[in-house]
């Protein structure tokens, strides 16, 4: 197959989507850390009102967290300004 590896998503009853506007002021890393500790194994990053550089930095951090937890990390498609 043209170099693309297909992976099957884990069976799960819950799939978490980030949204800073609903996080009650808590940092996204704290929220995702709590979700991973609770056993959530699919995290989708969906932040629509942030600067592109902030989003990239958050995604790098969250990917490392999900990698260490053995969870899937999905980044929502978006349009943003990078400055």
C-alpha positions as CSV (number, residue, x, y, z in Angstrom):
1,X,0.0,0.0,0.0
2,X,1.8,3.3,-0.8
3,X,3.7,3.6,2.5
4,X,0.6,4.5,4.6
5,X,0.1,2.5,7.8
6,X,-3.5,1.9,8.7
7,X,-4.3,1.5,12.4
8,X,-7.6,0.5,13.9
9,X,-8.9,2.8,16.6
10,X,-9.2,1.1,20.0
11,X,-12.6,-0.1,21.1
12,X,-13.9,2.5,23.6
13,X,-17.1,3.8,25.1
14,X,-15.8,7.4,25.3
15,X,-14.0,9.8,22.9
16,X,-12.9,13.1,24.2
17,X,-12.8,16.4,22.3
18,X,-10.9,19.4,23.7
19,X,-12.5,22.8,24.0
20,X,-10.9,25.5,26.0
21,X,-14.1,27.4,26.3
22,X,-15.6,24.5,28.2
23,X,-12.6,23.7,30.4
24,X,-13.5,26.1,33.2
25,X,-10.1,27.9,32.9
26,X,-8.0,24.8,33.4
27,X,-5.0,24.4,31.1
28,X,-5.6,22.0,28.3
29,X,-2.7,19.8,29.5
30,X,-4.4,19.4,32.8
31,X,-7.7,18.4,31.2
32,X,-6.1,15.9,28.8
33,X,-4.0,14.5,31.6
34,X,-7.1,13.9,33.7
35,X,-8.9,12.3,30.7
36,X,-5.9,10.0,30.1
37,X,-5.7,9.0,33.8
38,X,-9.4,8.2,33.7
39,X,-8.8,5.7,30.8
40,X,-9.8,7.7,27.8
41,X,-7.8,6.4,24.8
42,X,-8.9,8.7,22.0
43,X,-8.3,12.5,22.3
44,X,-9.3,14.9,19.6
45,X,-7.8,18.4,19.6
46,X,-10.4,20.9,18.5
47,X,-9.4,24.4,19.4
48,X,-10.8,27.0,16.9
49,X,-10.0,30.3,18.6
50,X,-6.3,30.1,19.1
51,X,-3.2,31.4,17.3
52,X,-1.6,28.7,15.1
53,X,1.7,28.8,17.0
54,X,-0.1,28.2,20.3
55,X,-2.1,25.4,18.7
56,X,1.1,23.8,17.4
57,X,2.8,23.9,20.7
58,X,-0.2,22.4,22.5
59,X,-0.4,19.6,19.9
60,X,3.2,18.7,20.4
61,X,2.7,18.5,24.1
62,X,-0.6,16.6,23.9
63,X,0.9,14.1,21.4
64,X,3.7,13.3,23.7
65,X,1.2,12.8,26.6
66,X,-1.1,10.6,24.4
67,X,1.9,8.6,23.1
68,X,3.1,7.9,26.7
69,X,-0.5,6.8,27.6
70,X,-0.9,4.6,24.5
71,X,-3.8,6.7,23.3
72,X,-4.7,8.0,19.9
73,X,-4.4,11.7,19.2
74,X,-6.5,13.3,16.4
75,X,-6.1,16.9,15.3
76,X,-9.2,18.5,13.9
77,X,-8.7,20.3,10.6
78,X,-8.7,24.0,10.9
79,X,-8.0,27.4,9.3
80,X,-6.0,29.8,11.4
81,X,-3.5,32.6,11.2
82,X,0.1,31.6,12.1
83,X,1.0,35.0,13.6
